[in-house]
Amino acid sequence: MEAWRRALDEPVRAFPIEQAGPAHIATLKTFDPPLSTLDGRRLAGAERRGKRLLLPTEDGELVLLVHLMTAGRLRYLAAGEKGPKSPAFRLRFEGGAELVLTEAGSKKRAGVWLLTPEAAEEELAHLGPEALGLGADGPRNRGGSIRSSATSGRSPGSAAPGRTRSSTTRSCLPMPCPGSWSRDR
């Protein structure tokens, strides 16, 4: 998803949207606001949250959320470039470029949502923190960089300060042999 985000970030902000849709009935997961509210707006670029691609509008009023599931594919087609006859979803930009979503197979699980920013936050709230702090701006973690165990002064298996090791971690002390117990008495 990060590769798709990076590849789509510049092209989707280049031109205003001429026409949003049509969308396959199984692909479009929302009806309010309607897709037609995207017509004439510009996208602010591409962002990612987990396996979901977010395309917010430049005015900050709407967010187009795309989840490809397993078989979904998203392609940016330059003006005049041939694409699929009936994609699951299409955004046509002024100048002739298109963003198309296709999905192989019959299950049609890929989804497209058009949401307000607040509704998008609610939709994504269950995901928890972003893995490794990767987001639209790249690696970050409490100071702007990813901290490794080598730079934090702890070994990879040691517990964080103020925390105890989990009960599943066992010490590596040698166990006495059953025969040696009688000699110790």
Phi, psi and omega in degrees: 000325179295323178294319177296317180301312181296320181290329184266344187305309181286311183299323184287343179264357186291321185226154173293158178282128177274314180210130175260125180099179006286166178232145176297144183300328180279343184271317181283118186261353180231160177232344181229115007284153180289156180303329182298342178290346176280338183302129179087351180269158174256148174271147181274002183123194181240136176233169181222144172221106185063233179262017180251137178261131182245129178238088180283151176281156183297328180280354177077010183271335184223156175226126174266117182254132181233128174239119185277345186055222184269318189255000182285145177225137180243129181228140172260121180253123177292163180304130179086348180285136181286141178228188179291150181293315182227083179288163178291332178204147181217137167243120178257127181262155174298137185101348173103351178289156181221150169247117184238143176249124175239159178215118177284154178090176186258351187284332176049062181264341180301147184224151176230130178236138170249115189228161168281161179303324179293317179293325177295319177299317177298318181297327184262355186301327183286350186286335182079193184290152178289136181300131179057015179070018179281133177215202182295335182265001180098196184296137173200151178194117177033006177194007177097357180220160178280128179266128176263167179295333179291322181277344180271355178083009179243151174282156184303330183266355183281154180280153177293154179304137179082001180239151177260158178291152182290160182290345179279345178276124182247150178285161182256039179285139180291141178269142178291149177287143181303327181287336182281347181294323181290330180287332182286343183277000000 
